[in-house]
Amino acid sequence: MPEHEERQDEVEALLMRAARHAAAYRTAPPAPQSVSTYAEAVRAFDGTLPEEGEGGPGVIEDLVRRAGPGLHATTGPRFFGWVIGGSHPVGLAADWLTAAWGQNTANHVAAPAAAASETVAARWLLDVLRLPPESSVGFVTGATMASFVGLAAARGAVLRRVGWDVEAKGLFGAPPVRVIIGDEAHASVFSALQYLGFGAASLLRVATDAQGVMRPEAFDAALSSDAAGDGPLIVVTQAGQINTGAFDPHAHIVGRAHARGAWVHVDGAFGLWARACPSRAGLADGVERADSWATDGHKWLQTPFDCGYAIVRDAEAHRRAMTIAASYLPPAGGTERDPSHYVPELSRRARGFATWALLRHFGRAGIAAMVERHCAQARLLAELLEPEPGIAVLNEVVLNQVLVRFGADRPEEEGDALTLAAIAAIQADGTCFAGGAKWRGRWAMRVSIIGYATGEDDIRASAEAIRRCWRSVACAAVGR
């Protein structure tokens, strides 16, 4: 047999071997939600770099063996640790093809199919999220980079309004830009602002209510304050607070911000998807009037990692902030869309394929039903836990987040210790996985229900396990 045909056989066998392992992992019965520690995982992978290379089949078998104990069941129905979607099989299959096709989505000539899938998927995203159809969309790694892109466009636009071209002149000597942001904004937004040169002194932090959303009167005070001045201004809001799921009062904020000449950017990593669900869309009233939005595909759309969307109403401001140009890169003409004009990367993964596939698979009705189902499941979990002595649900369950405090009837420091002990017991039990978060200076357990495979039986089994573990912890505390 010719040498090149033997290599083709070997490639096919290697890919099929990996596919069988992947299929076995995704179709196995739900595993306990407990994994090895990081230190154990490092020891599993550690070793001396071989002098000579090893055969592909052996490497893949060894990878599966070493990785297995350290894999969280994030694709399973009872993983509630972070707001992480379940990587739906349709998206996974499209992502396998994406990797196999090996397209570098640097521009529309280098990867026409990849660029075209983004063009159509972007239009569908704007449709399902009910955002302005003239908006541009950049396919980025996640909401952190989506906020980075949106805020870069914002920075350029508000400076341009006062006669400063930041793309030409940079930031040295530029008029100062102020940013109004809620006290409980997500850490990723503060990071995106920092990447763009906005230090802590640039930020006007607005007091929030018990659900972590900006108080309207506090926002108004910040907007009219001497610190905000009358120069360039950006306002950052939240659609879905990471601990409570609550929404900033956009109907109040956006019009006032625009009257002042501000750009409004919305961090909607998961909450923006409420707009796809008729029964939850009211939570996001006013969001559509903003100037830019950040959201994730690897949350409610269930795409594989990494996939997020930077959406900007002013496509020209978006392109000015992001375009990468060089003589060897083909220009876009007419109705052509060059993907590199909307993201901070040149070489990158073709994220449009999985996005297009999942939007096509779910359809508008399927996305709405999934959001509604997860929100109902969150409410059910809260209802099952609230009657248990010593357990308190700290948030109004308006979306898919449930914030749980253990030892709620005890002094605060004791409650912190009991909450951490209960979380550890729940994780060790393995029925479900949830993690801790500090809320208003005190520890709580945050449950994020967003995996496509989660059913009502999973919620009931998880609630029973949480109650059982809490009772054990509470009894042990009494015995000390």
SEKOLDREN-365070 format. One record per residue (C-alpha): residue in one letter; z, y, x. Coordinates in steps of 0.1 Angstrom, whole numbers, plus 5000, padded with zeros to 4 digits. Example, Ala and Ser with C-alpha at 12.3 -4.5 7.8 and 13.67 -1.06 7.14 Angstrom:
BEGIN
A507849555123/S507149895137/
//
This chain:
BEGIN
M500050005000/P499250355014/E502150545029/H501850835004/E502050584974/E505150424988/R506750764990/Q505850834954/D507450504944/E510550594963/V510750944947/E510350794912/A513050534919/L515450804933/L514951034903/M515350744878/R518550634896/A519950994892/A518851004856/R520650674848/H523850804862/A523451134843/A522750944810/A525650714816/Y527951014821/R526751194790/T526850894767/A530150734778/P533050744754/P535151064757/A537151044789/P540751174793/Q540751544800/S542551504833/V540951514868/S541851494904/T543151804921/Y541052024944/A542851894975/E542051534964/A538451624957/V538151784992/R539451465007/A536951264987/F534051455000/D535251515036/G533951345066/T531951395098/L528351525094/P526151225103/E524051255134/E521151085117/G520051135081/E520850875054/G518650725028/G518450904994/P519650624972/G522750564992/V523550944993/I523150964955/E525350664949/D528050804972/L527851144955/V528450994921/R531350794934/R533051084952/A532451344925/G533451144895/P537251184897/G536951554900/L534651624871/H536251804841/A535051674808/T533552014800/T530651854781/G533051664758/P534451754724/R538051834734/F537552074764/F539152404754/G540252534788/W537752824791/V534952974770/I532452714782/G529652574761/G528952194762/S525552204779/H523552054750/P521351754758/V518251934748/G519052214772/L520051964799/A516651784795/A514852114798/D516952204828/W516051874845/L512451954840/T513152304854/A514552154885/A511751904888/W509052164883/G510652374910/Q509252704898/N510453024915/T510653284888/A510053574911/N507153704891/H504553624864/V501853514889/A504053284910/A505453114879/P503353204848/A504852934825/A508453024835/A507653394830/A506053324796/S509053124784/E511253414792/T509053654774/V509153454742/A512753354745/A513753714750/R512053814717/W513853524699/L517153624714/L516853984701/D515953844667/V518853604664/L521353854678/R519854134656/L519454384684/P516754644688/P513454474692/E512254724718/S515054614742/S514354444775/V516054124786/G516954004821/F517753634826/V520753634850/T523453394861/G525953494835/A527853774818/T529153914850/M525653984863/A524554084829/S527154364828/F526154454864/V522554494853/G523454684821/L525854914839/A523254974867/A520855094841/A523555304826/R524455464859/G520855564865/A520355694830/V523455914827/L522856064862/R519256134854/R520356334824/V522156574847/G519156594871/W520156324897/D517756044906/V520155774919/E517255534927/A515755804950/K518855974963/G521555714961/L525155794952/F526256014981/G526556364967/A525856254931/P527756414903/P530856194895/V530355944867/R533355854846/V533855524827/I535955484796/I537155124792/G539854934773/D542954814790/E542254454780/A538554444792/H537554134809/A537954104847/S534254044852/V533454394839/F535854564863/S534154354891/A530654464879/L531854834880/Q533254784914/Y529954634927/L528254954914/G530555194933/F532955274905/G536455274919/A539655274899/A539755654900/S536455654881/L537955464851/L539755604821/R541655314807/V542255324769/A545455174753/T544854864731/D546454724701/A548154384696/Q544854214696/G543654374728/V541054614713/M540854984719/R542955204696/P540555454679/E542955744684/A543455654721/F539655634726/D539155974710/A541856124733/A540155974763/L536756094752/S537956454748/S540256454778/D539956674809/A539556364830/A536356264811/G535056624816/D531656714804/G529656524831/P527956184831/L529855924811/I529755554804/V531755374777/V532355004780/T533454804749/Q534154444740/A532654214715/G535153924717/Q538353974737/I538753684760/N542253584747/T542153684711/G538453694702/A538954044687/F536354324687/D536554684697/P535954924667/H532254984675/A531655164642/H534155424653/I533355434690/V529555434694/G528655734674/R531355944690/A530355834725/H526655914718/A527556254705/R529256324738/G526056204757/A527655874769/W525855544774/V527655254756/H527654914772/V528954604753/D530554314770/G529654044745/A529853734767/F530553514737/G531453744709/L527953894706/W526853564691/A528953644660/R525953854650/A524053534646/C526453414619/P526453594585/S530153524578/R531253664612/A528653934618/G530854204603/L533154174633/A530454334654/D529454614630/G528054904651/V527354694682/E523554724675/R523755104681/A524855054717/D522655104748/S523154774766/W524654434760/A525854144782/T526053794768/D525953434780/G523553144771/H525952894786/K528552974760/W527452954723/L523852874730/Q525052574749/T522552614778/P523352454811/F524852674838/D523852924850/C522453144822/G523153484809/Y521253774794/A521254144803/I519854334773/V518954704776/R517654924748/D515855154772/A513454914790/E512355194815/A515955254826/H516354884830/R513254854852/R514155164873/A517555004881/M516254654889/T512554644899/I511854474932/A508454574946/A506454484977/S502854474987/Y502754094985/L504154084950/P501454104923/P501954404900/A502354364863/G499654524842/G499054584805/T501354354784/E502454144813/R506154104819/D507354054855/P510753874854/S511854044887/H511854384870/Y514954304850/V517354114873/P518854174908/E517253854922/L513753784934/S513953404941/R515753244912/R515852954887/A513552944857/R516253004831/G513753074803/F512852704798/A516252584787/T516852904766/W513452864748/A514152494742/L517652544727/L516552834705/R513752624693/H516052324688/F518852504669/G516852764651/R518553064635/A520352844609/G521652604635/I523152874657/A524853034627/A526252704615/M527652624649/V529352954653/E530852924618/R531952564625/H533852664657/C535552964640/A536652734612/Q537952484637/A539952754655/R541552854622/L542352484614/L544052434648/A546152744643/E547152624608/L548152284622/L550252434650/E551952734632/P554452524612/E555752354643/P559252494653/G559052684686/I555252734685/A553753074677/V550053164674/L549853514689/N546453624677/E544653684645/V542153394646/V538953584638/L536653394660/N537053084682/Q540053174703/V543653054696/L546453194717/V549552974716/R553153054728/F555652774732/G559452844730/A558553144709/D562153144695/R563653154730/P564253444754/E561053564771/E561553424805/E562653084791/G559653094768/D557353144798/A558852844815/L558552634784/T554952744778/L553952654814/A555752314810/A553952244777/I550552334792/A551252094821/A552251814797/I549151864776/Q546851854806/A548651544819/D548351374784/G544651414786/T543851414748/C542451764752/F542352034779/A543652384775/G544852634801/G547252914805/A546753294805/K549053594807/W549053804776/R551054124775/G552954004806/R553953674791/W552453324794/A550453164766/M548052874762/R544552984754/V542352744733/S538652824733/I536652614709/I532952644717/G531552304727/Y528652184705/A530151824702/T533651934688/G534351794654/E537251834629/D538651494641/D538851634676/I540851934664/R543251724645/A543751484674/S544251774697/A546751944674/E548751624672/A548751584710/I549851944715/R552751904690/R553751574706/C553751724741/W555652024730/R558351824713/S558751624745/V559051944766/A561452094741/C563651784740/A563851774778/A564852144779/V567652074755/G568851794776/R569151994808/
//
